Amino acid sequence: MKNFIASLAALAFILFAPAAFAQGFTIPDNSVQIGHMTLVPSLGKTAPTGAGCTIAAGSSDGAGTCTASAASGSITFAVAFNSAPSCLLVDENAAGGAGGVPVYAVSTTAITLTTIVSTHIMHWFCVAKTGG
């Protein structure tokens, strides 16, 4: 009988859990997760700011897009990291390395864009290291 109840519970989980996850679930910051994971919640938070780079709507400290308006600039995080995050910045317009690959440095407060091409669209992705 005990094995039957355990098997029945396992079957119920297999049948009904996917439906529950498809409807979403609440994350501790009170946002609801449906579909793709949001790395750094931006809902109700200030977006990063840009100098020499116009930040696109919906961008966050963890991932975003900006359009360069100068040959250098910065993306300043809305909330500073405890240690410099691991970031990747790519130039959407620099196909095959032509047109200028961005040169940048990452600190706890910003991505400093040393060499960028004006009007190019850039995307960043940052992940905090252990401890934030």
C-alpha positions as CSV (number, residue, x, y, z in Angstrom):
1,M,0.0,0.0,0.0
2,K,2.8,2.4,0.9
3,N,4.5,1.8,-2.5
4,F,1.2,2.4,-4.2
5,I,0.7,5.8,-2.5
6,A,4.3,6.8,-3.4
7,S,3.7,5.7,-7.0
8,L,0.4,7.6,-7.2
9,A,2.1,10.8,-5.8
10,A,4.9,10.5,-8.3
11,L,2.4,10.0,-11.2
12,A,0.4,13.1,-10.0
13,F,3.6,15.2,-10.0
14,I,4.6,14.0,-13.5
15,L,1.1,14.8,-14.9
16,F,0.4,18.1,-13.1
17,A,3.7,19.7,-12.4
18,P,4.4,20.8,-16.1
19,A,1.0,22.6,-16.1
20,A,1.9,24.4,-12.9
21,F,5.2,25.6,-14.3
22,A,3.7,26.6,-17.6
23,Q,1.5,29.0,-15.7
24,G,4.5,30.5,-14.0
25,F,5.8,30.7,-10.5
26,T,6.7,33.5,-8.1
27,I,10.3,34.4,-7.4
28,P,11.3,35.9,-4.1
29,D,11.4,39.4,-5.6
30,N,7.6,39.0,-6.3
31,S,8.1,38.8,-10.0
32,V,6.4,35.9,-11.8
33,Q,8.6,33.6,-13.9
34,I,7.0,32.5,-17.2
35,G,9.1,31.2,-20.0
36,H,12.7,32.4,-20.1
37,M,14.6,33.3,-16.9
38,T,15.2,36.9,-16.1
39,L,18.8,37.2,-14.9
40,V,18.5,40.6,-13.1
41,P,15.0,41.7,-12.5
42,S,14.4,45.2,-13.9
43,L,10.7,45.5,-13.0
44,G,10.4,48.5,-10.7
45,K,14.1,49.1,-10.7
46,T,16.2,51.8,-12.4
47,A,17.8,50.9,-15.7
48,P,21.5,51.4,-16.2
49,T,22.6,54.7,-17.6
50,G,24.7,55.4,-20.6
51,A,27.2,58.0,-21.7
52,G,28.1,58.0,-25.4
53,C,25.6,55.1,-25.6
54,T,21.8,55.3,-25.6
55,I,20.4,52.5,-23.5
56,A,17.4,50.6,-25.0
57,A,14.2,50.2,-23.1
58,G,14.0,47.0,-21.1
59,S,17.8,46.8,-20.5
60,S,19.1,45.8,-17.0
61,D,22.4,45.5,-15.3
62,G,22.5,41.8,-16.3
63,A,21.7,42.2,-20.0
64,G,20.8,45.0,-22.4
65,T,21.3,46.9,-25.6
66,C,22.7,50.3,-26.4
67,T,23.3,52.4,-29.5
68,A,26.7,54.1,-29.6
69,S,26.6,57.9,-30.1
70,A,30.4,58.6,-29.7
71,A,33.7,56.8,-30.0
72,S,33.9,56.0,-26.3
73,G,31.5,56.0,-23.4
74,S,30.2,53.9,-20.5
75,I,27.2,51.9,-19.2
76,T,26.8,52.6,-15.5
77,F,25.0,49.9,-13.6
78,A,21.9,50.9,-11.7
79,V,23.1,48.9,-8.7
80,A,26.8,48.3,-8.1
81,F,28.1,44.7,-7.9
82,N,30.1,43.6,-4.8
83,S,32.9,42.6,-7.2
84,A,33.4,43.2,-10.9
85,P,31.0,40.9,-12.8
86,S,31.9,38.8,-15.7
87,C,30.6,40.6,-18.8
88,L,30.5,40.0,-22.5
89,L,29.9,43.0,-24.8
90,V,29.4,42.5,-28.5
91,D,28.9,44.9,-31.5
92,E,26.0,43.7,-33.6
93,N,27.4,45.6,-36.6
94,A,31.0,44.3,-36.4
95,A,30.5,41.3,-38.7
96,G,33.5,39.1,-38.9
97,G,35.5,41.6,-36.8
98,A,35.2,44.3,-39.4
99,G,34.0,47.7,-38.4
100,G,35.6,47.8,-35.0
101,V,35.3,45.3,-32.2
102,P,34.5,47.2,-29.0
103,V,37.3,47.6,-26.4
104,Y,35.9,47.7,-22.8
105,A,36.7,47.3,-19.2
106,V,34.4,46.1,-16.4
107,S,34.3,47.4,-12.8
108,T,31.8,47.0,-9.9
109,T,29.9,50.1,-11.1
110,A,30.2,50.2,-14.9
111,I,31.3,48.9,-18.3
112,T,33.8,51.5,-19.6
113,L,33.7,51.6,-23.4
114,T,37.2,52.6,-24.5
115,T,36.8,52.1,-28.3
116,I,33.4,51.8,-29.9
117,V,31.9,52.9,-33.3
118,S,29.3,55.6,-33.3
119,T,25.8,54.4,-34.5
120,H,26.7,50.7,-33.8
121,I,24.4,48.6,-31.7
122,M,25.9,46.8,-28.8
123,H,24.6,44.1,-26.5
124,W,25.9,43.2,-23.0
125,F,25.5,40.2,-20.7
126,C,26.9,40.3,-17.2
127,V,26.8,37.7,-14.5
128,A,27.7,38.4,-10.8
129,K,30.5,36.3,-9.3
130,T,29.9,34.4,-6.1
131,G,29.0,36.9,-3.4
132,G,27.4,39.4,-5.8
